[in-house]
Every structure is written in structure tokens, then in C-alpha cells.
Amino acid sequence: MRPVVVILLDGASWNVLIPLLGEGRLPNIRELMKEGAYGPLRSVLPVNTIPAWLCYATGKNPGSLRIYDFFTLDLKKKTCRLSSFKEKTIWDYVSEHGMRFCVYKFRAPPTISADTRKGCLILDNPYRGILPRGLKTELEAKFGEFYLEPRYAIEREGTFRDVMKLVDKDFEIMKYLVEKYDPSFAHMGIAYTDGVQHYYWRDMEERDPIYGDRIAQLWAKIDECIGSFIDFLEDKYGHDFHLFMISDHGFMRADYAFNIGKWLVEKGYLRLNKRARLLLKIRGYGLIHKLMTLCKYGSRVIGIDRPLTDAGLKRLNLSVIDWDRSFVIPLTGELLFINRALF
């Protein structure tokens, strides 16, 4: 059976790639397009990294998985919790049929399980899971640290340099794992593209003299690494393997945003507690928005070592809600929960 290799590029978007292809900056991706098949794919709803990665891995839609974000609402405890994941994945089926797998930097909740007697599973965060045990120590001894918490908005230059180095390192680690496990199915996830595009998109559009080429530089680096990786696969397998490059969603400019939380409050679907109502009377919705922004990006301003995590931000947001009188409770701008207790 020919090995199957999947490279998942988070946020890969034709409106970014096509101009770079035209400029000749992505020769290896251009060659793949010439020799293979390509085109736009329809993502899932909601169009988010999670659940899109899980839908690819399971073949199920978000409704079947009941996963729409890394976090879900716990109506009983009036807070949010990590989403739970128990469905079988591609590599589970590969393992059940006696074949080996290698999954590197897959974005998923920490409850994901796999029989790593026939392979390895490395999630995109060290706290979410690395199996088998001892593999993280083995890889760090050979390659050094391979996890990074991006801080684009705080350390734009340093973080970008780290990301460029980590792309090289990730591809070298993937080569090592393929040699070690000789898998029938191999997955490699690259999430840096999503973060870099989020934080340098305006710079790209406005052709900023310092940061305007950052997105293009990252894609050129990835293209270079893809070329080297294909050379490695051809040395190992000849042309006897299948390569897929996929993405979870695209990217575009957002000219405006609809404040769903404010609208729900004004319509009476979402009720705020006394503390929140007092803040609104004093400063309006802008104060809460500024508080969120400060907690997420203002670690230097408020004198803490790191910003709040996504979970911390969501819990802060939920702390202003009157749960007993709210018909609709938003976890994010895209994810709304119905309070069944009031119906």
C-alpha cells in the first residue's frame, strides 16, 4: 500500500498564494499544481480551525461531533470547559488495520486518543498530548524546543524570527518521525500561517515597508521546506506515495464586525449581572472591549508575565452574564448557546 502524507496548512488562501505563485516565489507548490490536481475546497460551519481539523480527521460534520470550538459552554457550572473528543480518526482506522501512523502537530482537544503502539501522536500543544510517552524528551534532545507560544502583537520581530526557524525545525522533525515509524499514514500540521496572516494582514495590504512582506516571506520558507520534504519522500519511497496539501479555511479582509453581544443585550436575549450593568452605565460597551484587549495583549502594560489564555478570556467574558435570566449565551461571536432552562 502506498503511504499517504498529508500537510495541513492552517489558513492557506488562494488570494494570498496566487499572487505569490505569479511572482515565482513558490516554485515547489507551483510544480505540485502542475503535476497534480488543485482547487478551492468548501470548509465547514462554523469556518474555524476547530472543528475543521477534526472534520478532516473523522469525516464527520461539526453537528455530529458536537464540537464547534476548543471550548464549549457548561450551562450547569456556568462557565466554559475544554471540548471533549472521542470519535475515531483516520489514524485510528489505520491502526486497527495493522498499519502504522505518524501524526505531528495536530490541532485538537486533549481528550483525543489513539493506539500509539503502532505510531505516534503529537498535538499542537504540549499540554494537550504527546504519545508515546518519552517521545517529547527524545525529540527535544535531538532538535531542541519545538513548541512556541506566539506573541505577535507584543514581540513582532522576535516572534517572526522564531516562527521562521520553527518551520525549518518542524519539517526536520517530520522527516525524523517518518524514518522512525515508516508510517502508512502521516500528517503534518502547520499553524504558523494562521497566526502570521492574522497579525500581518493589514501590513500586507497597506504595503508596510517593514512588515508588509512578512506573510510572503513565511510562505516562501514553507515552499522551500516542502521542496526539501518531497525530495526526502522521493529518496525513501521513489514516486510510490500520495501527497495531499489541504487547509481548513481561507483569509480575507474584514471591513466591519457585528457586535452580537451588544445586539443580544439590546433585544433582551442576553441579560448582564449587576457588576456589568454598572460598568455599562459608567463607560458603555467600550470599557468591556478595552478590558478584553488589555488582558489579551497588554502583559507589559499591566505588569504580568503573559496575557490571559483563551480559556481565561472566555471565562472573563462569561463572568458578566446573568445566567438565570439570559435566553441566549454567547461563548464567541460565532458560537451562541440557547438556555433551555428558560423555555
C-alpha positions in Angstrom: 0.0 0.0 0.0 1.3 3.4 -0.9 1.9 5.7 2.1 -0.4 8.7 2.4 1.2 12.0 3.5 -1.0 15.0 4.4 0.3 18.5 5.0 -2.4 20.7 6.6 -1.6 24.4 6.2 -3.8 26.5 8.5 -5.4 29.4 6.7 -3.9 28.7 3.3 -5.8 31.0 1.0 -5.7 31.3 -2.8 -6.0 35.1 -2.6 -2.6 35.0 -1.0 -1.0 32.1 -2.8 -1.9 33.0 -6.4 -0.1 36.4 -6.4 3.0 34.7 -4.9 2.8 32.0 -7.5 2.7 34.6 -10.2 5.8 36.3 -8.7 7.7 33.0 -8.8 8.1 32.8 -5.0 6.5 29.4 -4.6 8.2 27.2 -7.2 7.6 23.9 -5.3 3.9 24.5 -4.8 3.7 25.6 -8.5 5.3 22.2 -9.5 2.8 20.3 -7.4 0.0 22.1 -9.0 1.4 21.4 -12.4 1.8 17.7 -11.8 -1.3 17.1 -9.6 -4.8 18.4 -9.0 -5.8 21.5 -7.1 -8.7 23.9 -6.4 -10.7 25.6 -3.8 -12.4 23.4 -1.2 -15.5 24.3 0.9 -14.9 24.5 4.6 -17.3 23.6 7.4 -19.6 25.8 9.5 -18.5 27.5 11.6 -15.5 28.3 9.5 -13.0 27.8 12.3 -9.8 25.8 12.8 -11.7 23.8 15.4 -13.8 22.0 14.2 -12.4 22.0 10.7 -9.3 19.9 11.6 -11.5 17.4 13.4 -13.9 17.1 10.5 -11.0 16.3 8.2 -9.7 13.7 10.6 -13.0 12.0 11.2 -15.1 12.6 8.1 -17.9 13.9 10.3 -19.5 17.4 10.4 -19.5 19.7 13.4 -23.0 18.8 14.4 -22.2 15.1 14.5 -19.1 15.8 16.5 -20.8 18.4 18.7 -17.6 20.4 18.6 -17.5 24.0 17.4 -14.5 25.5 19.2 -11.7 24.4 21.6 -14.1 25.3 24.4 -17.8 24.6 25.0 -20.3 26.1 27.4 -21.1 24.3 30.6 -24.6 25.6 31.5 -24.7 23.7 34.8 -21.5 25.1 36.1 -22.0 28.5 34.4 -18.6 28.5 32.8 -16.7 27.1 29.8 -14.7 23.9 29.6 -12.5 22.2 27.0 -14.4 20.3 24.4 -14.5 16.6 24.6 -13.4 14.4 21.7 -13.9 10.7 21.4 -14.6 9.9 17.7 -12.3 7.7 15.7 -9.9 9.3 13.3 -8.1 8.3 10.2 -5.1 7.1 12.2 -7.4 5.0 14.5 -8.7 3.1 11.4 -5.1 2.8 10.1 -4.0 1.3 13.4 -7.0 -1.1 13.5 -5.9 -2.5 10.1 -2.4 -3.2 11.4 -0.7 -0.3 9.8 1.5 2.4 11.3 0.8 6.1 11.5 2.6 9.3 12.3 0.7 12.5 13.3 2.7 15.6 14.0 1.2 18.8 15.4 -2.5 18.1 15.1 -4.8 20.8 16.5 -7.4 19.1 18.7 -8.7 19.0 22.3 -6.6 17.0 24.8 -9.0 14.1 25.1 -8.2 12.7 21.7 -7.0 9.0 22.0 -5.0 6.7 19.7 -3.2 3.4 20.0 0.4 4.6 19.7 1.8 1.1 19.8 1.7 1.5 16.0 2.8 5.1 15.7 3.0 8.5 17.3 0.6 11.3 18.0 1.9 14.8 18.8 -0.8 17.5 19.3 -0.1 21.2 18.6 0.3 22.0 22.3 2.5 20.0 24.8 -0.3 20.2 27.4 -2.8 18.5 25.0 -0.8 15.4 24.4 2.3 13.7 23.1 2.3 9.9 22.7 4.1 7.6 23.2 5.5 8.8 26.5 9.1 9.8 26.3 8.9 11.0 22.7 8.9 14.7 23.6 12.1 14.2 25.6 13.6 12.2 22.7 12.8 15.0 20.1 13.9 17.8 22.3 17.2 16.1 22.9 17.8 15.9 19.2 16.1 19.1 17.9 15.7 21.4 20.9 12.4 23.0 21.9 9.8 22.7 19.2 6.8 24.5 20.8 6.2 28.2 20.7 3.5 30.4 22.2 3.3 33.1 19.5 3.3 36.7 20.8 3.0 38.6 17.5 1.3 41.6 19.0 3.9 42.1 21.7 7.2 40.9 20.1 6.6 41.2 16.3 10.2 40.9 15.2 11.4 38.3 17.6 8.3 36.1 17.3 8.6 36.2 13.5 12.2 35.1 13.5 11.3 32.2 15.9 8.5 31.1 13.6 10.8 31.0 10.6 13.2 28.8 12.5 10.5 26.6 13.8 9.2 25.9 10.3 12.6 24.5 9.4 12.7 22.5 12.6 9.2 21.1 12.2 10.0 19.7 8.7 13.2 18.2 10.1 11.3 16.6 12.9 8.7 15.2 10.5 11.5 13.6 8.4 12.9 12.0 11.6 9.5 10.7 12.6 8.8 9.2 9.1 12.1 7.4 9.2 11.5 6.2 12.7 7.9 4.9 12.3 7.8 4.2 8.5 4.0 5.1 8.6 1.3 4.2 6.1 -0.4 7.4 7.1 1.5 10.6 8.0 0.1 14.0 9.0 1.9 17.3 9.5 0.2 20.4 10.7 1.5 23.9 10.1 -0.4 26.5 12.2 2.0 29.4 12.0 0.5 30.5 8.7 -2.8 31.4 10.5 -1.1 33.5 13.2 1.2 35.3 10.9 -1.6 36.2 8.5 -3.8 37.4 11.4 -1.2 39.8 12.6 0.4 41.0 9.4 -2.6 41.1 7.1 -3.1 44.9 7.3 0.6 45.4 6.8 0.5 43.3 3.7 -2.5 45.2 2.2 -1.0 48.6 3.1 2.5 47.5 1.8 4.1 48.5 5.1 7.9 49.0 4.4 8.9 46.9 7.4 6.2 44.3 7.9 4.4 44.2 4.6 6.3 41.3 3.2 6.2 39.1 6.3 3.3 36.8 5.0 5.1 36.3 1.7 8.4 35.5 3.5 6.7 32.8 5.6 5.1 31.2 2.5 8.4 31.3 0.7 10.0 29.5 3.6 7.2 26.9 3.7 7.6 26.4 -0.1 11.3 25.8 0.3 10.7 23.3 3.1 8.0 21.5 1.1 10.5 21.0 -1.7 13.1 19.5 0.7 10.4 17.3 2.2 9.3 16.0 -1.2 13.0 15.2 -2.0 13.2 13.3 1.2 10.0 11.3 0.4 11.2 10.5 -3.1 14.5 9.3 -1.8 12.6 7.0 0.7 9.6 5.9 -1.5 10.5 6.8 -5.0 7.3 8.1 -6.5 5.3 5.5 -4.7 3.4 7.7 -2.3 0.4 10.0 -2.2 0.8 13.6 -1.1 -2.1 15.9 -0.1 -1.9 19.5 0.9 -5.1 20.9 2.4 -6.3 23.8 4.5 -9.1 24.5 7.0 -10.2 27.9 5.8 -9.1 30.9 3.8 -8.4 34.5 4.7 -9.8 37.9 3.7 -10.1 41.5 4.9 -12.9 42.3 7.4 -14.1 45.8 6.9 -16.5 45.7 9.9 -17.7 43.5 12.7 -21.2 43.0 14.1 -21.3 43.1 17.9 -23.6 40.2 18.5 -23.3 40.5 22.3 -24.4 44.2 22.3 -27.4 43.3 20.0 -28.4 40.4 22.3 -28.4 42.7 25.3 -30.4 45.4 23.5 -33.0 42.9 22.4 -33.3 41.4 25.9 -32.0 37.9 24.9 -28.8 38.3 27.0 -29.0 39.8 30.5 -26.0 41.2 32.3 -25.4 41.0 36.1 -25.2 44.0 38.4 -21.4 44.4 38.0 -21.7 44.5 34.2 -24.6 46.9 34.2 -22.7 49.3 36.5 -19.8 49.3 34.1 -22.1 49.9 31.1 -23.7 52.9 32.9 -20.2 54.4 33.6 -18.4 53.8 30.4 -20.6 51.9 27.9 -19.6 48.8 25.9 -16.2 50.2 25.1 -14.9 49.6 28.6 -15.6 45.9 28.4 -14.0 45.7 24.9 -10.9 47.6 26.2 -10.7 45.3 29.2 -10.6 42.2 26.9 -8.0 43.8 24.6 -5.8 44.7 27.6 -6.0 41.2 29.1 -5.1 39.6 25.8 -2.3 41.8 24.6 -1.3 44.1 27.4 1.0 42.0 29.6 3.7 44.6 29.6 1.3 47.3 30.5 -0.3 45.6 33.5 3.0 44.0 34.6 2.2 40.3 34.3 4.4 37.7 32.5 1.9 36.6 29.9 -1.6 37.5 28.7 -4.7 35.6 29.7 -5.3 32.3 27.8 -8.2 31.9 25.5 -10.0 30.0 28.3 -9.3 32.9 30.7 -10.7 35.4 28.3 -13.9 33.4 27.7 -14.4 32.9 31.5 -13.9 36.7 32.0 -16.5 37.3 29.3 -19.0 34.9 30.8 -18.5 36.4 34.3 -20.6 39.5 33.3 -23.7 37.4 32.4 -26.8 36.9 34.4 -27.2 33.2 33.6 -30.6 32.7 35.3 -32.3 35.4 33.1 -30.4 35.0 29.7 -32.1 33.2 26.9 -29.0 33.2 24.7 -25.4 32.9 26.0 -22.5 33.7 23.6 -19.2 31.9 24.0 -17.8 33.7 21.0 -19.2 35.9 18.3 -19.9 32.8 16.2 -21.0 30.4 18.9 -24.3 31.0 20.7 -25.9 28.7 23.2 -29.7 28.5 24.0 -30.5 28.4 27.7 -33.1 25.6 27.6 -34.0 26.2 31.3 -36.0 29.3 30.3 -38.0 27.5 27.6 
